[in-house]
Amino acid sequence: MAHELLKSEIQKKGLKYKYIAEILGITGVALNKKMNGVSRFYVSEAITICNLLGLPVEDISKFFTQKVE
């Protein structure tokens, strides 16, 4: 799942969810919901997270899409 890959990248970089939530201007609860697939990321949030993690924006779909079954 894309969110698991995203969580792994965040952990590799040593970033805390609280810090990411502050950068995004959302609460920790809101970020947690997004990270667990309960709610969706806005494109601007996804781009910001890619930039924080040093990931190419071209790879955004690897980290922010969910498979529909």
ZAGUFI-138579 format. One record per residue (C-alpha): residue number from 1; residue in one letter; chain; x, z, y. Coordinates in pm, whole numbers, plus 50000, padded with zeros to 5 digits. Layout:
ZAGUFI-138579
pos:NUM; code:a; unit:A; X:X; Z:Z; Y:Y
...
***
This chain:
ZAGUFI-138579
pos:1; code:m; unit:A; X:50000; Z:50000; Y:50000
pos:2; code:a; unit:A; X:50123; Z:49915; Y:50347
pos:3; code:h; unit:A; X:50074; Z:50268; Y:50476
pos:4; code:e; unit:A; X:50303; Z:50408; Y:50205
pos:5; code:l; unit:A; X:50575; Z:50168; Y:50311
pos:6; code:l; unit:A; X:50523; Z:50273; Y:50672
pos:7; code:k; unit:A; X:50545; Z:50641; Y:50579
pos:8; code:s; unit:A; X:50868; Z:50571; Y:50395
pos:9; code:e; unit:A; X:51021; Z:50396; Y:50697
pos:10; code:i; unit:A; X:50921; Z:50684; Y:50926
pos:11; code:q; unit:A; X:51082; Z:50930; Y:50688
pos:12; code:k; unit:A; X:51401; Z:50719; Y:50665
pos:13; code:k; unit:A; X:51432; Z:50723; Y:51044
pos:14; code:g; unit:A; X:51367; Z:51098; Y:51056
pos:15; code:l; unit:A; X:51080; Z:51067; Y:51302
pos:16; code:k; unit:A; X:50803; Z:51324; Y:51315
pos:17; code:y; unit:A; X:50436; Z:51230; Y:51331
pos:18; code:k; unit:A; X:50393; Z:51456; Y:51634
pos:19; code:y; unit:A; X:50654; Z:51253; Y:51825
pos:20; code:i; unit:A; X:50496; Z:50922; Y:51725
pos:21; code:a; unit:A; X:50151; Z:51048; Y:51824
pos:22; code:e; unit:A; X:50285; Z:51151; Y:52166
pos:23; code:i; unit:A; X:50441; Z:50808; Y:52219
pos:24; code:l; unit:A; X:50114; Z:50641; Y:52120
pos:25; code:g; unit:A; X:49911; Z:50874; Y:52341
pos:26; code:i; unit:A; X:49693; Z:50995; Y:52055
pos:27; code:t; unit:A; X:49649; Z:51328; Y:51880
pos:28; code:g; unit:A; X:49829; Z:51422; Y:51562
pos:29; code:v; unit:A; X:49493; Z:51425; Y:51385
pos:30; code:a; unit:A; X:49423; Z:51067; Y:51497
pos:31; code:l; unit:A; X:49764; Z:50952; Y:51377
pos:32; code:n; unit:A; X:49715; Z:51127; Y:51045
pos:33; code:k; unit:A; X:49385; Z:50943; Y:50997
pos:34; code:k; unit:A; X:49553; Z:50612; Y:51074
pos:35; code:m; unit:A; X:49845; Z:50688; Y:50841
pos:36; code:n; unit:A; X:49604; Z:50770; Y:50559
pos:37; code:g; unit:A; X:49393; Z:50459; Y:50609
pos:38; code:v; unit:A; X:49087; Z:50646; Y:50739
pos:39; code:s; unit:A; X:49102; Z:50464; Y:51072
pos:40; code:r; unit:A; X:49286; Z:50153; Y:51184
pos:41; code:f; unit:A; X:49585; Z:50103; Y:51408
pos:42; code:y; unit:A; X:49543; Z:49897; Y:51723
pos:43; code:v; unit:A; X:49786; Z:49605; Y:51745
pos:44; code:s; unit:A; X:49958; Z:49770; Y:52042
pos:45; code:e; unit:A; X:50011; Z:50087; Y:51836
pos:46; code:a; unit:A; X:50154; Z:49889; Y:51546
pos:47; code:i; unit:A; X:50396; Z:49707; Y:51777
pos:48; code:t; unit:A; X:50504; Z:50036; Y:51936
pos:49; code:i; unit:A; X:50571; Z:50190; Y:51594
pos:50; code:c; unit:A; X:50769; Z:49883; Y:51484
pos:51; code:n; unit:A; X:50980; Z:49914; Y:51797
pos:52; code:l; unit:A; X:51036; Z:50287; Y:51738
pos:53; code:l; unit:A; X:51146; Z:50219; Y:51382
pos:54; code:g; unit:A; X:51361; Z:49921; Y:51475
pos:55; code:l; unit:A; X:51151; Z:49692; Y:51258
pos:56; code:p; unit:A; X:51097; Z:49327; Y:51345
pos:57; code:v; unit:A; X:50751; Z:49274; Y:51487
pos:58; code:e; unit:A; X:50735; Z:48961; Y:51270
pos:59; code:d; unit:A; X:50713; Z:49195; Y:50968
pos:60; code:i; unit:A; X:50416; Z:49385; Y:51109
pos:61; code:s; unit:A; X:50184; Z:49275; Y:50830
pos:62; code:k; unit:A; X:50404; Z:49448; Y:50570
pos:63; code:f; unit:A; X:50336; Z:49784; Y:50731
pos:64; code:f; unit:A; X:49990; Z:49761; Y:50886
pos:65; code:t; unit:A; X:49763; Z:49571; Y:50653
pos:66; code:q; unit:A; X:49555; Z:49695; Y:50366
pos:67; code:k; unit:A; X:49458; Z:49498; Y:50061
pos:68; code:v; unit:A; X:49089; Z:49435; Y:50026
pos:69; code:e; unit:A; X:48971; Z:49453; Y:49668
***
